Amino acid sequence: MSDISESIKDAVISVLPSVPEETLTLLVETILHQGVESKDDLQYIREQEIAEVIRPIQCRKLLNAWK
């Protein structure tokens, strides 16, 4: 896994520590597909871009943490 993938994974786990590994992998891939190139880019992710991967409350928790 690349450095940015690891950074995103760590950022997700810090907010959603109990997210299943399979969901985490899919979420990281989805975020990278949106064009995220650094941890700072996470602030630009929108709920609709990750809503198919995780539940709405999980989306909101992540987005709030990444503001």
N, CA and C of each residue as an Amber inpcrd file, in Angstrom:
protein
   201
   0.8460000  -1.1770000   0.0000000   0.0000000   0.0000000   0.0000000
   0.8920000   1.2410000   0.0000000   0.5090000   2.2560000  -0.7500000
   1.3150000   3.4720000  -0.8550000   1.2200000   4.3000000   0.4240000
   2.0950000   5.2870000   0.5250000   2.1010000   6.1680000   1.6960000
   0.7780000   6.8950000   1.8580000   0.2140000   7.3980000   0.7480000
  -1.0540000   8.1230000   0.8390000  -2.1740000   7.1740000   1.2470000
  -2.1420000   5.9560000   0.7520000  -3.1490000   4.9650000   1.1510000
  -3.0810000   4.7020000   2.6490000  -1.8780000   4.5590000   3.1570000
  -1.6870000   4.3400000   4.5960000  -2.1610000   5.5450000   5.4000000
  -1.8800000   6.7500000   4.9050000  -2.3210000   7.9690000   5.5930000
  -3.8400000   8.0460000   5.6600000  -4.4920000   7.7190000   4.5480000
  -5.9570000   7.7330000   4.5090000  -6.5070000   6.6620000   5.4510000
  -5.9200000   5.4880000   5.3910000  -6.3540000   4.3890000   6.2620000
  -6.2500000   4.8040000   7.7290000  -5.1370000   5.4030000   8.1090000
  -4.9460000   5.8640000   9.4870000  -5.9600000   6.9410000   9.8630000
  -6.2540000   7.8430000   8.9130000  -7.2210000   8.9140000   9.1630000
  -8.6230000   8.3540000   9.3870000  -8.9650000   7.3110000   8.6570000
 -10.2810000   6.6750000   8.8210000 -10.3380000   5.9360000  10.1540000
  -9.3230000   5.1480000  10.4440000  -9.3040000   4.3520000  11.6740000
  -9.3300000   5.2360000  12.9170000  -8.7190000   6.4060000  12.8500000
  -8.7210000   7.2960000  14.0140000 -10.1270000   7.7790000  14.3570000
 -11.0090000   7.8300000  13.3580000 -12.3880000   8.2830000  13.5700000
 -13.3440000   7.0990000  13.7020000 -13.1120000   6.0630000  12.9190000
 -13.9870000   4.8770000  12.8970000 -13.1530000   3.6240000  13.1980000
 -12.7490000   3.4420000  14.4480000 -11.8380000   2.3350000  14.7720000
 -12.4060000   0.9350000  14.5490000 -13.7190000   0.8040000  14.5050000
 -14.3040000  -0.5320000  14.3640000 -14.7560000  -0.8570000  12.9430000
 -14.3690000  -0.0260000  11.9760000 -14.7630000  -0.2870000  10.5900000
 -14.0920000  -1.5870000  10.1160000 -14.8650000  -2.4870000   9.4960000
 -14.2840000  -3.7520000   9.0160000 -13.1810000  -3.5200000   7.9730000
 -12.2070000  -4.4000000   7.9480000 -11.0610000  -4.2740000   7.0350000
 -11.4970000  -4.1910000   5.5760000 -12.4720000  -4.9890000   5.1950000
 -12.9650000  -4.9830000   3.8130000 -13.5680000  -3.6170000   3.4510000
 -14.3400000  -3.0610000   4.3690000 -14.9420000  -1.7400000   4.1560000
 -13.8620000  -0.6730000   4.1100000 -12.8840000  -0.7880000   4.9880000
 -11.7820000   0.1690000   5.0310000 -11.0260000   0.1890000   3.7040000
 -10.7250000  -0.9790000   3.1760000 -10.0160000  -1.0750000   1.8980000
 -10.8170000  -0.4300000   0.7760000 -12.1010000  -0.7320000   0.7260000
 -12.9690000  -0.1580000  -0.3020000 -13.0790000   1.3590000  -0.1480000
 -13.1630000   1.8240000   1.0820000 -13.2560000   3.2610000   1.3430000
 -11.9840000   3.9860000   0.8970000 -10.8320000   3.4270000   1.2140000
  -9.5570000   4.0290000   0.7950000  -9.4820000   4.0900000  -0.7300000
  -9.8610000   3.0160000  -1.3980000  -9.8510000   2.9970000  -2.8680000
 -10.7980000   4.0540000  -3.4350000 -11.9690000   4.1800000  -2.8300000
 -12.9580000   5.1640000  -3.2820000 -12.4250000   6.5840000  -3.1130000
 -11.8090000   6.8510000  -1.9840000 -11.2530000   8.1810000  -1.7150000
 -10.1240000   8.4900000  -2.6970000  -9.2480000   7.5300000  -2.9350000
  -8.1590000   7.7380000  -3.8950000  -8.7050000   7.9890000  -5.2980000
  -9.7720000   7.2930000  -5.6510000 -10.4010000   7.4630000  -6.9640000
 -10.9470000   8.8830000  -7.1440000 -11.2670000   9.5510000  -6.0480000
 -11.7760000  10.9220000  -6.1110000 -10.6520000  11.9320000  -6.3760000
  -9.4140000  11.4770000  -6.3240000  -8.2910000  12.3550000  -6.6370000
  -7.5090000  12.8470000  -5.4370000  -7.7710000  12.2950000  -4.2710000
  -7.0360000  12.6980000  -3.0730000  -5.5670000  12.3240000  -3.2450000
  -4.6960000  13.3110000  -3.0420000  -3.2580000  13.1000000  -3.2050000
  -2.4880000  13.2730000  -1.9050000  -3.1390000  13.8370000  -0.8970000
  -2.5010000  14.0250000   0.4010000  -3.5660000  14.0000000   1.4860000
  -3.1220000  13.8580000   2.7190000  -4.0610000  13.8430000   3.8450000
  -4.8380000  15.1580000   3.9100000  -4.2100000  16.2540000   3.5300000
  -4.8870000  17.5630000   3.5310000  -6.0650000  17.6010000   2.5620000
  -6.0140000  16.8020000   1.5070000  -7.1040000  16.7660000   0.5210000
  -8.3860000  16.1490000   1.0770000  -8.2960000  15.4450000   2.1910000
  -9.4830000  14.7930000   2.7550000 -10.5870000  15.7880000   3.0930000
 -10.2150000  17.0250000   3.3850000 -11.2130000  18.0430000   3.7180000
 -12.1500000  18.3430000   2.5520000 -11.7760000  17.9460000   1.3540000
 -12.5930000  18.2300000   0.1690000 -13.5360000  17.0830000  -0.2140000
 -13.4350000  15.9610000   0.4870000 -14.3320000  14.8330000   0.2210000
 -15.7460000  15.2150000   0.6420000 -16.7190000  14.8080000  -0.1620000
 -18.1310000  15.0800000   0.1300000 -18.8390000  13.7740000   0.4770000
 -19.9240000  13.9100000   1.2420000 -20.6600000  12.7350000   1.7080000
 -21.0990000  11.8310000   0.5600000 -21.5990000  12.4200000  -0.5110000
 -22.1020000  11.6020000  -1.6200000 -20.9930000  10.7980000  -2.3040000
 -19.7470000  11.2010000  -2.1260000 -18.6340000  10.4930000  -2.7590000
 -18.2600000   9.2020000  -2.0240000 -18.6450000   9.1050000  -0.7600000
 -18.3070000   7.9050000   0.0150000 -19.5360000   7.2150000   0.6060000
 -20.7180000   7.7470000   0.3160000 -21.9600000   7.2420000   0.9140000
 -22.2890000   5.8050000   0.5210000 -21.8130000   5.3470000  -0.6180000
 -22.1030000   3.9710000  -1.0360000 -21.2370000   2.9500000  -0.2990000
 -20.2020000   3.4330000   0.3640000 -19.2580000   2.5360000   1.0260000
 -19.5590000   2.3920000   2.5220000 -19.9320000   3.5030000   3.1610000
 -20.2140000   3.4710000   4.5980000 -21.5600000   4.1340000   4.8870000
 -22.0540000   3.9270000   6.1000000 -23.3620000   4.4540000   6.4940000
 -23.3120000   5.9750000   6.6690000 -24.4760000   6.6310000   6.5700000
 -24.5300000   8.0980000   6.6400000 -23.8790000   8.7000000   7.8890000
 -24.1210000   8.1230000   9.0510000 -23.5300000   8.6670000  10.2780000
 -22.0120000   8.5270000  10.2450000 -21.5290000   7.4180000   9.7160000
 -20.0820000   7.2390000   9.5850000 -19.5040000   8.2930000   8.6430000
 -20.2040000   8.5650000   7.5570000 -19.7800000   9.6150000   6.6130000
 -19.6470000  10.9420000   7.3370000 -20.6700000  11.2890000   8.0820000
 -20.6840000  12.5890000   8.7700000 -19.5700000  12.6890000   9.8030000
 -19.3170000  11.5940000  10.5140000 -18.2230000  11.5890000  11.4910000
 -16.8850000  11.8540000  10.7980000 -16.6550000  11.1590000   9.6850000
 -15.4020000  11.3570000   8.9530000 -15.2770000  12.7810000   8.4430000
 -16.3210000  13.2510000   7.7880000 -16.2660000  14.5870000   7.1990000
 -16.0830000  15.6540000   8.2670000 -16.7150000  15.4840000   9.4130000
 -16.5590000  16.4420000  10.5060000 -15.1170000  16.4470000  11.0180000
 -14.5260000  15.2690000  11.1300000 -13.1420000  15.1640000  11.6040000
 -12.1490000  15.7400000  10.6020000 -12.4970000  15.6860000   9.3180000
 -11.5780000  16.1340000   8.2710000 -11.7440000  17.5990000   7.8910000
 -12.6450000  18.3030000   8.5390000 -12.8460000  19.7340000   8.2210000
 -11.6450000  20.5420000   8.6350000
